Amino acid sequence: MTGPGGVPYAVGTVPVDGGDLTVGVWGDHGPLLVAAHGITSSHVAWTLVGERLGVDHRLVAADLRGRGRSRDLPGPYGMERHADDLAAVIGAYGGGPVVVLGHSMGGFVAVALARRHPRLVERLVLVDGGPPLPAPAGIDAVADEATIADAVRQTIGPAFARLAMTFPDREAYRDLWRAHPSFVDWTDAVTAYVDYDLVGEPPELRPACRPEAAVRDARDTYALPGVVPAPVGVPAVFLRAERGMLDQPDQPFYAEGHAAHWLPGTTEVTVPGVNHYTITLGPAGAAAVVAAARG
């Protein structure tokens, strides 16, 4: 099929440990790029980026294990597991090395991929994610799932709370996201992102992301005791959203200099006027990501 921008778009699968991983593919020729989404998200978060890159690249974005149409793939979860899944995606679409994009938690997946499979990765584009986050009080290597879940809830707010909710119809789910402060500017790309997220049947539609996957994966995103700054191992650029998870102008998800400290050698660039979501789901953010991907 063809997307709104006239770029070919298709949904496919890649065999991985335990079953098939779902991927979205924009473009049908040119250099391969591979992308990973955030902690409760799906490949549709890359729609605007894919429509722009797909004119002369192939962007393959995965529904990570436990999310989207890959929600039924079994655990264990964790960054290394996701990295191995992305290595299988790269192999299925012709092999590397490739440019890897990662948004939010997907940035951590991209870093893990570069460290575990360096021959598959040319360089990284880390989009407001990848450097270890400050560990909340009470979070350590042996913290239980309830403690981790509370930390995730405090970090991403309504995006995590929705995973325990059901919705009578699609419009009710859209209304939940319309109330999110990061989506004041509602677009067709946001509608597609929200609609794809639902599974089940009315009146009990529910988000696709499995809460247990999000909780397990969150553990790998914190700067726990023993985690120290370390280079990625390949060239990397970090795109920092100027505004925060809830569009706060004074509370960005990452402070200036955080990425350069934790991932030495990484180039850090602030993208003005975007928040943690619209850095991929808004036109200005998508344009910045595309420019970085083109290098």
Secondary structure, DSSP 8 states (H G I E B T S, - for coil): -B-TTS-BEEEEEEEETTEEEEEEEE-SSSSEEEEE--TT--GGGGHHHHHHHTTTSEEEEE--TTSGGGTTS----SHHHHHHHHHHHHHHTT---EEEEEETHHHHHHHHHHHH-GGGEEEEEEES--S-B---TT--TT--HHHHHHHHHHHHTHHHHGGG--BSSHHHHHHHHHTSGGGSS--HHHHHHHHHTEES-TT-BEESS-HHHHHHHHHTTB--TT------SS-EEEEEESS-TT--TT--SS-TTHHHHHSTT-EEEEETT--TTHHHHSHHHHHHHHHHHH-
